[in-house]
Amino acid sequence: TCPVNAITSGNNSILFLRDLATPNKIVITQMAPSVRVAIGEAFGFETGANVEKKIAAGLRKLGVDYVFDTTWAADLTIMEEANELAERVKRYLEGDKEVKLPILTSCCPAWVKFIEQNYGDMLDVPSTSKSPMQMFAAVAKDLWGKEKGLSREQITSVAIMPCIAKKYEASRPEFSRGLNYDVDYVITTTELIDIFKKSNIDLSQLEDEEIDQVMGEYTGAGIIFGRTGGVIEAATRTAVELITGQRVDNIEFTSLRGFDGFRSCELTVGDLTLRIGVTYGLKEARKMLDKIRSGEEFYHAIEIMACTGGCIGGGGQPRAKKREETIKSRMEGLNEIDRSLPLRRSNDNPAVLAIYEKFLDYPLSNKAQELLHTRYFVKRKK
Ligand code: SF4
């Protein structure tokens, strides 16, 4: 079960296998950053090992037509979120008293549902950017599909996620056109392990295969989305440069890192100091939001994730006996990928810049707002 009691829906493995076997269906997958450093545990790899190329091979063996990467859309999310953050901080520094701060990252559906149910008076604070999963799916069905001559109905869009609450997010009506949803359904990491095992696919025996382009290229900023503090670190890598107009050399913002469930951090770059709150677990989120609401704490930006350590500890990930040790190894696995990449800022991702050049003009443009942004609603607890 989901550790945060987010609404869940059933296992879609049978549907996935049925769609893969149906002629004329184009099945595309995206996989979240944290899946690649956890799934290997079930196939004898070391905890934290990056097995994304084995996953690509395994999915193609199952019959997936295009294997894409949510991390590409994490970079796209940062382009939108960082521009929102930079715009609000710039206005604040210029003395605009009307500007809403902090700005909240909004890629965790359990957390979004929590604020909708419990803090209805604070809904104008979250970033309106869709989560990477939803941004990916909107671009895939509305832009990539069109270029390929495929209708929305011809594409089956499957998201492989560390998260049970993502099943709920995919089913929200604002992410659909009538009965056609941007994400058709979500398969969790543990469900995919089960599918591979029942299909006699052993990831340790497969040759590496590349992820499909163009929605596969990612930067280090996109990959750290999977751990606590990673979304806000990725956003500030871009936002700080937007605010100061300067290229920042050291973009490992270690002041935002750590494993405590409630962290108040100061990020200083040149003359700019940002106060940033990072939490995981909804008990800690409640504490942070109450402090912000009462004026006891001020932050320019906050990141809240529902699961321990962020998505690497998600309810759809393999369970481990030594939980904290395992989560920390997965976290280090993501940091290692980040360090190994030539591009580590989302604003340097050529495949993301190409989407703006070709279709969306620039971050926060009208076209980007229409495709990549959403709204939040006050919700009653059932
Ligand atoms: Fe899902 Fe990640 Fe949020 Fe956990 S922290 S509920 S895995 S999005």
Boltz pocket constraint, residues with backbone or C-beta under 6 A from the ligand:
constraints:
  - pocket:
      binder: B
      contacts: [[A, 4], [A, 107], [A, 108], [A, 109], [A, 110], [A, 111], [A, 162], [A, 163], [A, 164], [A, 165], [A, 166], [A, 305], [A, 306], [A, 307], [A, 310], [A, 311], [A, 312], [A, 313], [A, 314], [A, 315], [A, 316]]
      max_distance: 6.0
